[in-house]
């Protein structure tokens, strides 16, 4: 094993919580493939491969981060105190919730265990992160980014599997919290993007996160109410607007030097893909089925590119380096 790929105490110390964004993206791919398979009546081979691959990646990343927590507790605390990385801690609970959702069609017992762990952790992290935002610490406008949506997104993911597992009232709690904070944070983030300096290069890919809250909330709304309805259509069309808005920025973003933050491109595209297939199934809309198919192709290309660039960065020793 080369020095670039061999694990070391120094590189473990810089194994950031942002790695869990990889699990979010891969989980989103598995769910999007399953949605497409359902829409077209195909076998679950592709989604099964993505699902089991995602579980393997999650286990590896969780083991490395647990090792970091045990050996470099100060580094974890530094991440918690970091104004940007703080928002990525709920990516851990979101990963559990997404895996729970993907497990529903495979093992309800596993799905329930993952969901309970993910929902409990999400509740704790949401309170802790929001307390950190409004507590004794002061944040500058330049430290605000679309990554701050991550805790809110995690809450609206909860009902997707929660309703099917029978936790309806608890799912409404998480949905309420998620929607409220999406509206609040959307106002703050748009203000920051319009009236202040552009996002730093490493944070430019987080612009894509704008797509995720309304797309995920739409799927959760359908699960909770059994119908898209007018409010569901507002959420879905908001997701489409942000997708078009982000598409105009992508040519500039993909030319930036690669960083782990590029994985922020993956889950939001998966979310709007799934939302399109869900509406296509609920309303019998061939147009939305086509939109979902096109978005799925884009998602697969994005994930393939991210995997290749991540492997290349790991091989070159560019990952887990001091910032």
N, C-alpha and C positions, 0 to 999 in steps of 0.2 A: 504493500500500500504506500502510495506516495505521500510526501509531507503535506501536499495540498488537500488530500482527502482523509488523512489519518486524524482521528479525534484527539484533541489535546485539551488540557485544562484551560488554556487561554481561549481557545475557540469555543469551548463549552460555555465560558463566561459570557460570550457574546452571542449565544444562541437565543435570539429574541422571541418574545411572545408572538410577534408578527408571523412566525412560521405557521401558526394555526390558520392563517388566511388561506394557506395551501389546502388544508382540509376542507374549509368552507367551499372553495372552488371546485374541488374534486367531488364533494358531496352534491353540490349543485348540478354537476355534470351527470352524476348517477340518477338524480331525480328527474332531470330534463330528459334523459334517454328513456327512463321509465314512462314519462308522460307521453313521449312520442310513440313508444311501443304500444301503449294503451290506445292512442288515437288511431294508429294504423293497424292494430290487431296483430302485431309482430310478437315473436318470442322475446323473452327477457334476457337473452344472451349478452347483449351489449351492456345493459344496465347492471347485470350481475357482475361482469368483469370490472366495471367501474366501481361498483359497490364494495366488492372484496378488496380491490386495490386501495380504495379510500380507507377502509378499516386498517389495512396494513400500514399505510402512511400515518394515520392518526396514532396508532400504537407506537410507532418509531418516534414521532415528534413528541408525544406525551412522555415517553421514557427519557428522552434527552432533556426535556424541560424540567421533569421531576429531578433528574440528576443535577441540573443546574441549581434548582431550588435548594437541594441538600448541600451542595458544595460551594455555591456562590450566592448565598441568601442576600448579601448586600447588593449584588447586581440585579436581582429580582426587585428589591425595594427601589433601586434606582429607576427601573422601568416603570414601576408603579407611580413614582414621583415625576416621571417624564410627561410633559403636557400632551404629547401626541400618542405615545405608546400606551398611556393609561387607557385610552379608548379601545385598544386591541385586546385587553384581558377578557372581555366577554366573547371574543372569538373562540375561547375554549368551550364555554357553555353552548354557544351557537353550533359548534362542531358536534357536540353531543346531541343536540336537538335535531340537527339535520340527519345524523346517522340514525336517530330514532325514527324519523319520518321515513327514511329509506328502508328501514328494517321492518316496517309495518306489513309489507306484503311477503315477508320471508319468515319472521318470527315475532309474534306479538309479545312474547315474554321478554325477549331481548329489547324490543322497541319500548316496552314499558319501563324496563330498568334504565335504559339510556335516557328516556324522556324524564323520568323522575329525577335522575341525577342532573340532567341539563337544566330543567326548570328550576330546581332548588338553587343551583349555582347561578343561574341567570338572575333570579330574584335577589340573591346576596350581592352579586357584582353590580347590578343596576343601582341598588341603594348605595353601595360603596363608591361607585364612580360618580354618581350624581352628588353625593355628599362631598366628594373630593372637588367637584366643580364649584360648589356653592359654599364651601367651608372657609377655612382661614387662608387658603392659598389664593394668590392672584394670578389670573391668566391675561395674556396680551392678545390683541386681535390677530396678530400674526401666528399665534399658536393654534388658532381654531382652523379646522379643516373638515372636509366631508367624512373623515375617519370617525368623527364624533357621532356619526349616525349609528355606528356599530352597536352600541348598547341598546338603542331604540329598536333596531332591526331585530335583535335577538328576542325582544318581547313579542313582536308580531309573528315570529316563527312558532312560538309555543302552541297556539291553537291548532296549527295544521295537523299535528299528530295528537294533540291533547283532546280534541273533540272526539276523534275516532277511538281513543282509549277510554272515553267516558268522563273526562275531567272538564266538563262544559263551563261551569261557573268559574273555575280557576283560569280557564282559557280566556274568558271574557275579561278577567282582571288584567292579564298580560296584554291583551289586545288594547285595552283602554290606556294603559301606561305607554305602550309603544306608539299609539297614534298621537297622544298628547305631546310626547317628546319629539316625535317626527315634526309636528307643526312648529314647535318652539325652535328646534334646531335648524329646520329649513329656513326660517326667518333669519337666524343668526348667521348661518353659512352663506346665504345669498348676499347678505349685507357685507360680509367679509370679502366675498369674491368680487363684488362690484366696487366697493369703496376703499379697498385697501390693496396692498401690494399683491401681485400674483403669487400663487402657491410656489414654494421651492420645488425644484426639479423632482426630488424623490417623492414628493407628495402629489405631484400632478396626476398620477394614475388614480388617486383616491376620488377624483371628480366623478368617476364611474359609479361610485357608491350612491350617488344621487338617485340612480335607477331603482335600487333595491327596496327602500321602505314602501313605496306605493305598490310595487309588484308583489312583494311578499304579503303585504296587508290585504291585497285583493284576494289572494289564494286563501288567506286566513278568514276573510270575510265570507267567502263562499262556503268554507267548512262550517262556520258558525251559524250562518243563516240558511244555508241550503240553496241560495240563489244569489246571483250577482247583484241584481237590483240597480237602481240609479246610483247609489253611493259606490257600489262595486265598480261600476263603469267609470266613475270619476277617478277612482284609484288606478284602474287599468290604463286609462287614457293619460293620466299624469305620468305613469311609468313609460308610456310610449313617447311622450313629449321629452322626458329626460333622456331617453335612449337616442332620440334624434339630436338633441342638444349635445350629448356626449360624442355621438358619431362625428360631429363637425370638429371635435377636438382631438380625435384619435390619431389622425396623421401626424400631428405635432407630438403627441404623447409617446407614440411607439418609437420615435427617433431619439428619445432620451436614453441615457445609459441605464442598463438594467439594474433593478433593485428588487428586493422582496415585495416592496409595495406594489409592483406590477401585478401581483396576484389579486389586487383589488379589482382588476378588470374582469375576473372570472365569475364570481358569484352573482353580481348584479345582472349580467347577461343571462346566466342560468335562471335567475328569478323571473325575468320578463319572458323568457322562453316558456317556462312552466306556466306562468299566468296566461299566456296566449293559448296554450293547449287546454288549460282548465276552462277558459271561457268558450273555446271552440266546442268542447264536450258538453258544457252546460247549455249553450245556446244553439248548438248545431250549426255553428258558423264556419263555413269552408274558408272564408277569408282569413279568419284568425288561425285556423289550422295551417294555412299557407305561411302566415307570418311566423308562427311557432317553428315551422320547418326551416325557414330561412334563418331565423335567429339561432336555431340549433346548429346549423352548419357553421355560422359565425362563431358560436361558442366552442365547437370542436376545434376549429382552427386556432382560436385564442388559447385553449388549454394545451394543445399540442405545442404551440410556440412557447408558452410559459414553461412547460416541462423541459423542452430542449434547452431553453436559455438558463433555467435553474440548474440543470445537470452541468451545463458548460461552466456556469459560475462556480459551482461546487468543485468541479475538477480543477479549475484555475485558482482555487483558494480565495475567491472573492467574497464568499459568504462567511458570516460570523467573524467579521473584522471590526476593530474599533472604528467608531464613526467620528 
